[in-house]
């Protein structure tokens, strides 16, 4: 089964479920932490592997002005 990338502008992944994320053209493991983080944008954590909850980089949002990365799309594992 091939799953297409889903734009974060169209739909967000389930909270706390590990998914693949497109972040600045790279594919990384991560999960949605909060639909409206401190900045009012969805807040993601990038993880070093599936099943680990500890992020390896700063939290990031779909808006990159104040963050370390910009999440543009996601897809289920």
N, C-alpha and C positions, 0 to 999 in steps of 0.2 A: 504494500500500500504506500503510495507516494503522497505525502502531505505537502501542500503548498505553504509558502510563507504567508503569515497573516500580519497585516499592518497593525501597529499599536494604535493607529488612529481609527481603525475599524472595530477592533475587539482586543481586550486584554486577556492574558492567560489567567487561569485560576490562581488565586493567592496561595503561596507556599508550595506550588507544584513546580518541580524542575522541568525546564523546557530548554530548547535551543534558542539563543537570541542572536540577532544580527546587530552588531555594535561596531560602528565605523568600518563596515565592510568585512569584519571578522565574525566568525561563528563561535560563540562561547556558551557554556552552560550557565544557567542562572535561574532566578525565580522572582516573581513579583512579590514584594513585601507589603506594599500598601498602595491602594488605588489613588489616594490623594496624600502624598508625602508632605513634608514640611513646606515645599515650594508650591503645593497644589497640583503637582504632576505625579503620575504613577512612579513609584519608587521600586527599583530592582536591586538585587544583589547578584554579583557575578561570583560563581563558585568554582573551586578548583576541580571538582568532579561531581558527578551525580550522587545525590544522597548526602553530601556534606553541606551543612548549613552555614558554615563560616565563609564569609566573602573573602576573596583574595585581593580585591580592589575596593576603593571607596564605593559607596552606594551611588547609583546613577539613575537618571530619569530619562523620559522621552524628550526632555528639553535640556540642551547641553550648555546653556549659558553659564550655569553655576556649578557644573558637575564634571566628572572626569570622562564621561562617555555618553554617547547618544544611542539609545535603543530605538531601532526603526521598525523591526518586525520580529516575530517569534514563530515557532512551530513546535508541536508536541514531539516528544522523544519516540 
